[in-house]
Amino acid sequence: MRFAIFAALLCLAARAYAQAPLPDVSTLMRQVQDHQRKMDETRENYTYREVMFTRELNKDSSVKKTESEESEIFYVNTHEIDRTVKKNGKELTPDEQKKEQGRVMKAVQKAQSTPPGQSTDKNEVTVSQLLAIMKVSNPRREMMDGRSTIAFDFVGDPHAKTHGMAEDASKKLSGTLWVDEQDREVRRMVARFDDNFHLGFGLFSVGKGSNFTFNQKLVNNELWLPTDGQAHLIAHAIGIIGYRADIAVTDNDYQKFHAEAQQQAGAKPAQPATQP
């Protein structure tokens, strides 16, 4: 009898949760964009490790080659900077370290001279930039990791103003976006290319069917940071048979090095993703 009463209460609670009115979509998306920009600034207080595994595939999807790269990630003027520390599990040689340090210094200088919110590389696009050029629909409430999220379907806005090839390519994306309802932060994004996108005067193209997944979580109860991502890439180039690869990224070992990092109430700290 007690179990039946408890089950009935759970059903009633779930029904009430599902029937709760959704936030106004346009207001919510403005809040998400604003929060994401603020988080981009606050992330300068953190550094973390990122490991990327790339599995190059044959036509039959068998693995042709596997490579790995480990990097330290930090932010300058809201722009992400990566410093490679290992390749295929091995530390860089002294010559490689010197070359990498020179590359990082140039990247830092470029980030310092590039206004926040603008990309330092026309071939890259940030979450904030994606939010600005997407059209959302079909809002619904879903639970994720014990927290309430608002899920949306989205497509790239063909009329959005863009800067560079990466943002132009993003107009051909569609997928689903999950927003943490309490913190108004992007929790997950799953996107795919619905058409080929040509780069470099048609000499190179990202193929239809390429897709990626991006996750971020609340870390140390104060800041939303990336935790993992996956991508399936199909690419074509003149004189090269189609390139296919599966890419898996994990982020962990978050370190706070500025005492003034903003505090933010929320759920449990994110757990580092497991290495594939």
C-alpha positions as CSV (number, residue, x, y, z in Angstrom):
1,M,0.0,0.0,0.0
2,R,2.8,2.4,0.9
3,F,4.6,1.7,-2.3
4,A,1.4,2.3,-4.3
5,I,0.9,5.6,-2.6
6,F,4.6,6.6,-3.2
7,A,4.3,5.6,-6.9
8,A,1.1,7.6,-7.3
9,L,2.8,10.7,-5.7
10,L,5.7,10.3,-8.2
11,C,3.3,10.2,-11.1
12,L,1.5,13.3,-9.9
13,A,4.8,15.1,-9.4
14,A,6.0,14.1,-12.9
15,R,2.6,15.2,-14.4
16,A,2.9,18.6,-12.7
17,Y,6.4,19.0,-13.9
18,A,5.5,18.2,-17.5
19,Q,2.5,20.6,-17.4
20,A,4.4,23.6,-15.9
21,P,4.4,26.5,-18.3
22,L,7.5,26.8,-20.4
23,P,9.5,30.1,-20.2
24,D,9.0,32.6,-23.0
25,V,11.2,31.3,-25.8
26,S,12.6,34.6,-27.1
27,T,13.3,35.8,-23.5
28,L,15.0,32.5,-22.6
29,M,17.3,32.6,-25.7
30,R,18.3,36.2,-24.9
31,Q,19.2,35.1,-21.4
32,V,21.1,32.1,-22.6
33,Q,23.2,34.2,-25.0
34,D,23.8,36.8,-22.3
35,H,24.8,34.1,-19.8
36,Q,27.1,32.4,-22.3
37,R,28.9,35.7,-23.0
38,K,29.4,36.3,-19.3
39,M,30.7,32.7,-18.9
40,D,33.1,33.3,-21.8
41,E,34.6,36.1,-19.7
42,T,34.6,34.3,-16.4
43,R,36.4,31.3,-18.0
44,E,39.6,33.3,-18.0
45,N,39.8,32.3,-14.4
46,Y,40.2,28.6,-15.3
47,T,42.5,26.3,-17.1
48,Y,42.0,22.6,-17.8
49,R,43.3,19.6,-19.8
50,E,41.8,18.4,-23.0
51,V,42.5,15.1,-24.7
52,M,41.5,14.6,-28.3
53,F,41.4,11.1,-30.0
54,T,41.1,11.1,-33.8
55,R,40.2,7.8,-35.5
56,E,40.6,8.1,-39.3
57,L,38.3,5.7,-41.0
58,N,38.2,3.7,-44.2
59,K,35.2,3.6,-46.5
60,D,33.8,0.6,-44.6
61,S,34.1,2.5,-41.3
62,S,37.0,0.3,-40.1
63,V,39.8,2.2,-38.3
64,K,42.6,3.3,-40.6
65,K,44.7,5.3,-38.1
66,T,44.4,6.5,-34.5
67,E,46.1,9.6,-33.1
68,S,45.8,11.5,-29.8
69,E,46.7,14.9,-28.6
70,E,46.7,16.3,-25.1
71,S,46.6,20.1,-24.5
72,E,46.3,22.7,-21.8
73,I,43.3,25.0,-22.4
74,F,43.1,28.6,-21.1
75,Y,41.3,31.8,-22.2
76,V,42.6,35.2,-23.1
77,N,40.2,38.1,-23.7
78,T,37.4,35.4,-23.9
79,H,39.3,33.5,-26.7
80,E,40.3,29.9,-26.2
81,I,44.0,29.1,-26.4
82,D,45.4,25.6,-26.5
83,R,48.9,24.5,-25.8
84,T,49.8,21.0,-26.9
85,V,51.8,19.0,-24.3
86,K,51.6,15.5,-25.7
87,K,51.1,13.7,-29.0
88,N,50.2,10.1,-29.1
89,G,50.9,9.8,-25.4
90,K,54.5,11.2,-25.7
91,E,55.8,14.5,-24.4
92,L,56.9,17.0,-27.0
93,T,60.6,17.0,-27.8
94,P,62.6,20.2,-26.9
95,D,62.4,21.4,-30.5
96,E,58.6,20.7,-30.6
97,Q,58.1,22.5,-27.3
98,K,60.0,25.6,-28.6
99,K,57.9,25.7,-31.8
100,E,54.7,25.2,-29.8
101,Q,55.6,28.0,-27.4
102,G,56.1,30.3,-30.3
103,R,52.7,29.4,-31.8
104,V,51.0,29.9,-28.4
105,M,52.6,33.3,-28.0
106,K,51.3,34.4,-31.4
107,A,47.8,33.1,-30.5
108,V,47.8,35.0,-27.2
109,Q,48.8,38.2,-29.0
110,K,46.1,37.8,-31.6
111,A,43.5,37.1,-28.8
112,Q,44.5,40.2,-27.0
113,S,43.9,42.3,-30.1
114,T,40.7,40.6,-31.1
115,P,37.5,42.0,-29.4
116,P,35.6,39.6,-27.1
117,G,32.9,37.7,-29.0
118,Q,34.7,37.9,-32.4
119,S,36.5,34.8,-33.6
120,T,40.3,34.8,-33.9
121,D,40.1,32.2,-36.6
122,K,37.6,32.3,-39.5
123,N,37.6,28.4,-39.4
124,E,36.3,28.3,-35.8
125,V,33.0,29.1,-34.2
126,T,32.1,29.4,-30.6
127,V,28.9,28.4,-28.7
128,S,28.0,32.1,-28.4
129,Q,28.3,32.6,-32.1
130,L,26.2,29.5,-32.8
131,L,23.5,30.8,-30.5
132,A,23.4,34.1,-32.4
133,I,22.7,32.5,-35.8
134,M,20.2,29.7,-35.0
135,K,16.4,29.7,-35.1
136,V,14.8,27.5,-32.5
137,S,11.5,25.7,-32.4
138,N,9.5,23.0,-30.5
139,P,10.5,23.9,-26.9
140,R,9.9,21.1,-24.4
141,R,11.1,20.3,-20.9
142,E,13.4,17.3,-20.3
143,M,15.4,16.1,-17.3
144,M,19.2,15.7,-17.6
145,D,21.5,14.6,-14.8
146,G,18.7,15.3,-12.3
147,R,18.3,18.9,-13.5
148,S,15.5,20.4,-15.6
149,T,16.4,21.5,-19.1
150,I,14.5,23.2,-21.9
151,A,15.2,21.4,-25.2
152,F,14.8,23.1,-28.6
153,D,15.1,22.0,-32.2
154,F,17.2,24.4,-34.2
155,V,18.3,25.3,-37.7
156,G,20.8,27.8,-39.0
157,D,19.2,31.2,-39.9
158,P,20.0,31.7,-43.6
159,H,19.5,35.5,-43.1
160,A,21.9,35.8,-40.1
161,K,24.9,38.1,-40.4
162,T,28.0,36.0,-40.3
163,H,31.8,36.5,-40.2
164,G,34.0,33.9,-41.8
165,M,33.6,30.5,-43.2
166,A,32.8,28.7,-40.0
167,E,29.8,30.9,-39.2
168,D,28.7,30.6,-42.9
169,A,28.9,26.8,-42.6
170,S,26.9,26.9,-39.4
171,K,23.9,28.2,-41.3
172,K,23.7,24.6,-42.8
173,L,23.4,23.0,-39.3
174,S,20.4,21.6,-37.7
175,G,19.9,19.8,-34.4
176,T,18.8,20.0,-30.8
177,L,19.9,22.3,-28.0
178,W,19.4,21.6,-24.3
179,V,19.4,24.6,-21.9
180,D,19.7,24.2,-18.1
181,E,16.5,25.8,-16.9
182,Q,17.8,27.1,-13.6
183,D,21.1,28.6,-14.8
184,R,20.1,29.4,-18.4
185,E,23.3,27.8,-19.7
186,V,23.8,25.5,-22.7
187,R,24.0,21.9,-21.3
188,R,24.2,20.0,-24.6
189,M,24.2,20.6,-28.3
190,V,23.8,17.9,-31.0
191,A,24.1,19.2,-34.6
192,R,24.6,17.9,-38.1
193,F,25.2,19.2,-41.6
194,D,22.2,18.8,-43.8
195,D,24.1,19.7,-46.9
196,N,27.6,19.9,-48.2
197,F,29.5,23.1,-47.5
198,H,32.2,24.2,-49.9
199,L,35.4,26.0,-48.7
200,G,38.3,27.5,-50.6
201,F,36.6,28.2,-53.9
202,G,35.1,24.7,-53.9
203,L,38.4,22.9,-53.5
204,F,37.4,21.5,-50.1
205,S,34.0,20.6,-48.6
206,V,32.5,19.4,-45.4
207,G,30.2,16.6,-46.3
208,K,26.5,16.2,-45.6
209,G,26.1,13.8,-42.6
210,S,29.0,15.3,-40.6
211,N,27.8,15.8,-37.1
212,F,29.0,16.7,-33.6
213,T,27.9,16.6,-29.9
214,F,29.0,19.2,-27.3
215,N,28.5,19.0,-23.6
216,Q,29.2,21.3,-20.7
217,K,28.4,21.1,-17.0
218,L,28.6,23.0,-13.8
219,V,32.1,22.6,-12.4
220,N,32.8,23.1,-8.7
221,N,29.4,24.6,-8.2
222,E,30.4,27.9,-9.8
223,L,31.1,27.8,-13.5
224,W,29.9,26.0,-16.7
225,L,32.8,24.5,-18.6
226,P,33.1,22.0,-21.5
227,T,33.3,18.3,-20.4
228,D,33.3,16.3,-23.6
229,G,32.4,16.2,-27.3
230,Q,32.2,13.9,-30.2
231,A,32.3,14.5,-34.0
232,H,31.9,12.5,-37.1
233,L,33.6,14.2,-40.0
234,I,33.1,13.6,-43.7
235,A,35.3,15.8,-46.0
236,H,36.2,16.0,-49.6
237,A,39.1,17.7,-51.5
238,I,40.2,17.9,-55.1
239,G,42.5,14.9,-55.8
240,I,41.7,13.3,-52.4
241,I,39.3,10.4,-51.8
242,G,36.8,11.3,-49.1
243,Y,38.2,11.8,-45.6
244,R,36.3,10.3,-42.7
245,A,37.1,10.5,-39.0
246,D,35.6,10.0,-35.6
247,I,36.8,12.5,-33.1
248,A,36.3,12.3,-29.3
249,V,37.3,15.0,-26.9
250,T,37.4,14.9,-23.1
251,D,38.0,17.8,-20.7
252,N,39.0,17.5,-17.1
253,D,41.5,18.6,-14.4
254,Y,39.9,22.0,-14.0
255,Q,42.1,24.5,-12.2
256,K,41.0,27.9,-10.9
257,F,43.9,30.4,-10.8
258,H,42.1,33.6,-10.1
259,A,40.4,34.1,-6.7
260,E,37.7,36.4,-8.1
261,A,36.0,33.7,-10.2
262,Q,32.2,34.3,-9.9
263,Q,30.2,32.0,-7.7
264,Q,27.1,30.4,-9.1
265,A,24.5,28.3,-7.2
266,G,23.7,25.0,-8.8
267,A,24.0,21.3,-8.8
268,K,26.8,18.9,-8.1
269,P,30.2,19.5,-9.7
270,A,30.7,18.0,-13.1
271,Q,32.5,14.6,-13.2
272,P,35.3,14.4,-15.7
273,A,34.3,12.4,-18.8
274,T,35.9,9.0,-19.1
275,Q,38.6,8.6,-21.7
276,P,37.5,6.6,-24.8
